[in-house]
Amino acid sequence: MATQKKIITKPTKPSQPIPSKQIPEKPSFDFAFERINYIWMLIGIALLALGYILLIGGGSKNPDVFNESLFDAQRLIVSPILMVCGIFVEIYAILLKPKKNKEQETKE
């Protein structure tokens, strides 16, 4: 019968020493927007909410009686203007690119 030869190799030393204690790096969280963008978004949401709140109200207790408050300037003019302004503020908040610091410009 044929015998098999066992090949024994010595483990090689790594070229770089492995440090005994590695300090894990904290993961950096990058948000989609900067702080100023979120502030503008909250302002836009507040304008939209105020527009919707001004749109509410003026109902009649008796459904058989017509209530003229349906055609108030608050509902027909002010509220839609606030809501459109809120939408424009939201678009501005999304498209706003914050100014870079001088330190960040030199790194890039």
C-alpha positions in Angstrom: 0.0 0.0 0.0 1.1 3.5 -0.6 1.8 5.7 2.3 0.8 9.3 2.5 3.4 11.9 3.5 2.4 14.5 6.0 3.6 18.0 5.2 4.1 20.1 8.3 4.6 23.8 7.8 5.5 26.4 10.4 3.1 29.3 10.9 4.5 32.4 9.4 4.9 35.6 11.4 2.7 38.5 10.3 4.6 41.3 8.7 2.9 43.9 11.0 2.4 43.3 14.7 -1.2 43.0 15.8 -2.0 45.4 18.6 -3.3 43.9 21.7 -5.9 46.5 22.3 -7.7 48.2 19.5 -9.8 51.2 20.4 -13.0 50.9 18.4 -13.8 54.1 16.5 -17.2 55.6 17.2 -19.3 55.6 14.1 -20.0 59.0 12.8 -23.6 59.8 12.0 -24.2 62.0 9.1 -27.6 63.5 8.8 -29.2 64.3 5.5 -29.4 68.0 6.3 -27.7 70.5 8.5 -29.3 72.1 11.6 -30.3 75.3 9.7 -32.2 73.1 7.2 -34.3 71.5 10.0 -35.0 74.9 11.5 -36.4 76.1 8.2 -38.4 72.9 7.8 -40.0 73.4 11.2 -40.9 77.0 10.2 -42.5 75.6 7.0 -44.5 73.0 9.0 -45.6 75.7 11.4 -46.9 77.9 8.5 -48.7 74.9 7.0 -50.3 74.0 10.3 -51.4 77.6 10.9 -52.9 77.7 7.4 -54.9 74.6 8.1 -56.0 75.8 11.5 -57.3 79.1 9.9 -59.2 77.0 7.4 -61.2 75.3 10.1 -64.3 76.8 11.8 -67.3 78.8 11.0 -69.7 75.9 10.9 -73.4 76.4 11.6 -75.2 74.7 14.4 -78.3 74.3 12.3 -77.7 72.7 8.9 -80.8 74.4 7.5 -79.3 77.9 8.0 -76.7 79.2 5.7 -73.7 80.7 7.4 -71.9 83.6 5.6 -68.6 82.9 7.5 -67.9 80.3 4.8 -66.7 83.1 2.5 -64.5 84.9 5.1 -61.3 86.5 4.0 -59.6 84.3 6.6 -60.6 81.2 4.7 -60.4 82.4 1.1 -57.2 84.6 1.2 -55.1 84.4 4.4 -55.2 80.6 4.9 -54.2 79.6 1.3 -51.5 82.3 1.3 -50.0 80.8 4.5 -50.1 77.3 3.1 -48.4 78.2 -0.1 -45.8 80.1 1.8 -45.3 77.1 4.0 -44.7 74.9 0.9 -42.2 77.4 -0.5 -40.3 77.5 2.9 -40.2 73.7 2.8 -38.7 73.7 -0.7 -36.2 76.3 0.4 -35.3 74.2 3.4 -34.6 71.2 1.2 -32.6 73.1 -1.4 -30.6 75.2 1.1 -26.9 74.4 1.1 -25.2 75.7 4.3 -22.1 77.8 4.1 -18.9 75.9 4.6 -16.4 77.0 7.3 -13.0 78.1 6.3 -11.5 75.0 8.1 -13.7 72.7 6.0 -12.7 74.4 2.7 -9.0 74.0 3.4 -9.4 70.3 4.1 -11.1 69.7 0.8 
